[in-house]
């Protein structure tokens, strides 16, 4: 995998579906700032459209980006559209897109998720919302940002999961399906993971208290029940054979 191979971006205008996905990517990126999951330019997002990956650039605040800044690369990192440099975490994003069903990836340095990554090898099973991420959330061992090693460790931590923490670094989640829905799903998983980390840190900080945890069986049961949660737009007709959507 080669990140951001030197090449002349395409002179042809991007297809309308790329522009639509890019605008939703920017809207989602701004939500990470508004919701306090990102400070400054500390996060990065990507979304796959066909055989191209749209990704946020490095060092540019999201509120300064517009349709004309669309940045697209091939799976090997070759730039196809745009002139801005991709985020330094391009190798991580491409690795996740290649190794998982992801069509959207959100990476943040959210405060509570990052704090918990300093303390544990796995997010404690304090609440069944962890089931939305596929089960116990792993913490990938530390590796330098932007490195191939970090990308490989992230993919390993995401095995059978849709989110993980990065030691002394932050969090990564992904979504699947059509670009807009996948970005919404990845964002929601990031927010849920940050809440789960905040919950544990809050409970664990109470002097003399010992927070209770779900057993492996309890979390597995919740994970199984939450498998379809949020997957279907409630405004869309449901097939009577579909399992009920459960959860709060």
NORTA-V701785 format. One record per pair of residues at least 12 apart in sequence whose ideal C-beta (glycine too) atoms are under 6 Angstrom apart, sorted by sequence separation. I is the first residue (numbers start at 1). J is the second residue. D is the distance in whole Angstrom. If there is no record, write none. Layout:
# NORTA-V701785
i,j,d
I,J,D
I,J,D
This chain:
# NORTA-V701785
i,j,d
44,56,5
70,82,6
93,105,5
141,153,6
162,174,6
174,186,5
71,84,6
140,153,4
173,186,5
57,71,5
122,136,5
123,137,4
140,154,5
228,243,6
29,45,5
55,71,6
122,138,6
173,189,4
140,157,4
173,190,5
41,59,6
54,72,5
89,107,6
121,139,5
154,172,6
229,247,4
138,157,4
25,45,6
41,61,6
52,72,5
53,73,5
225,246,5
226,247,6
25,47,5
117,139,5
171,193,6
140,164,6
142,167,4
21,47,5
134,160,6
137,163,6
138,164,5
139,165,4
140,166,5
141,167,6
142,168,5
163,189,5
29,56,6
57,84,4
58,85,5
134,161,4
137,164,6
162,189,6
21,49,5
57,85,6
133,161,6
134,162,5
139,167,6
25,54,6
58,87,5
133,162,5
58,88,6
133,163,4
163,193,5
18,49,6
55,86,5
56,87,6
22,54,5
30,62,5
21,54,6
29,62,4
55,93,6
26,65,5
44,87,4
53,97,6
44,89,5
46,93,4
19,67,6
22,70,4
117,165,4
48,97,5
117,167,5
113,165,6
48,103,5
14,70,5
95,151,4
99,155,5
114,170,5
47,104,5
89,146,6
91,148,6
88,146,4
92,150,6
100,158,6
113,171,4
46,105,5
92,151,4
91,151,4
95,155,5
132,192,5
45,106,5
109,170,4
110,171,6
92,154,6
108,170,6
44,107,5
108,171,6
129,192,5
43,107,6
43,108,4
107,172,5
130,196,6
14,81,5
42,109,4
106,173,5
129,196,6
105,174,5
9,79,6
10,80,5
38,108,5
7,78,5
10,81,6
37,108,5
104,175,4
5,77,5
7,79,6
9,81,5
102,174,4
127,199,6
4,77,5
5,78,4
9,82,6
37,110,5
103,176,6
126,199,6
2,76,6
3,77,4
126,200,5
2,77,5
101,176,5
32,108,6
124,200,5
96,174,6
104,182,4
103,182,4
104,183,4
106,186,4
113,193,6
106,187,6
113,194,5
116,197,4
4,86,5
104,186,4
108,190,6
112,194,6
106,190,5
110,194,4
113,197,5
112,197,4
4,90,6
112,198,4
3,90,4
3,91,5
125,213,5
135,223,5
112,201,6
124,213,6
125,214,4
131,222,4
131,223,4
1,94,6
125,219,5
128,222,4
132,226,5
131,226,4
49,179,6
47,179,5
47,183,6
28,183,5
24,180,5
21,179,4
24,183,6
28,187,5
